């Protein structure tokens, strides 16, 4: 299959692994963060750490959109879905994410709340058309990849005059999160590990391009390599990062040239800019309050903003006391460092958000078991 089998070739993987071994300086350590949850999944699934020298460490980043949504916003969604006459539409990923009290959208659905899984934002618009007597709320989450479809849904609802459709917007942005990781005193107080470079996200970069990463590559002198999600993509990106680090460079390089350009998808960017604007600050699980890192609906589309229609309050709720998701998202702990990992907390019974989605670090580690103990 074109662009699949070619990037899963075991012989090529061994050649890249050999090149990495030859390039690595045995007298230093390389700490590389894969920001995107899709890369975390690929790294665990294909056993990539087993192919790397012992002084090359992959660190999981906060690039899983389900994982980084704070408990307060999940609690907001649950309370919203419990209001009479409300149909809450959500991507399936969100249904099992637990709050600090163990509740989830799936559990309140079982109790009688009208919570519906959708495969696209347009599905939610269709449900609003079919149920004019109900208020239909679409729980919008995700990074820059899923934001344009939400914008399309809002514009379509406006064009159709749907007065029973709103969006609870939780879209977050990648570059501000990376900058926050590198410079935030809050994150330093919470704990962080030194980072030598980043594997940049794939799908996000098809929308925003490689240009936005150039700022922090230059400002913080950290190399970035944008990579696809196949194992050879990730291996090649690791090799490219190691070469940059050895040469003392801090550039943005694009391994994923078959899908990503420097400019990105301009049409999608214009659409997002038309419908959304920056929030001054937004809370992330694991990172705390991150300035200008999320989007809200512009006043021109206020009729479709669930936060305004339902007067949704700002809630800041701590994670479950036993859960280490916050520390795992910051890279200072690995899933196996959590006392409840694989025992109380499993994909069938997630206590924390990192165990819910296959892109979450805990779920990936649990599913494939391919991790290496590190000092």
Buried (B, 14 or more C-beta within 10 A) or exposed (E): EEEEEEBBBEEBBEEBBEBBBEBBEEEEEBBBBBBBBBBBBBBBBBBBBEBBBEEBBBBBBBBBBBBBBBBBBBBBBBBBBBEEEBBBBBBEBBBBBBBBEEBBBBBBBEEEBBBBBBEBBBBBBBBBBEBEEBBBBBBBBBBBBBBBBBBBBBBBBBEEEBEBBBBBBBBBBBBBBBBBBBEBEEBEEBEBEEBBBBBBBBBBBBBBBBBBBBEBBEEBEBBBBBBBBBBBBBBBBBBBBBBBBEEEEBBBBBBBEEEBBEEBBEEBBEBBEBBBEBBEEBBBBBBBBBBBBBBBBBEEBEBBBBBBBBEBEEBEBEBBEEBBBBBBBBBBBBBBEBEBBBEBBBBEEBBBBBBBBBBBBBBBBBBBEBBEEEE
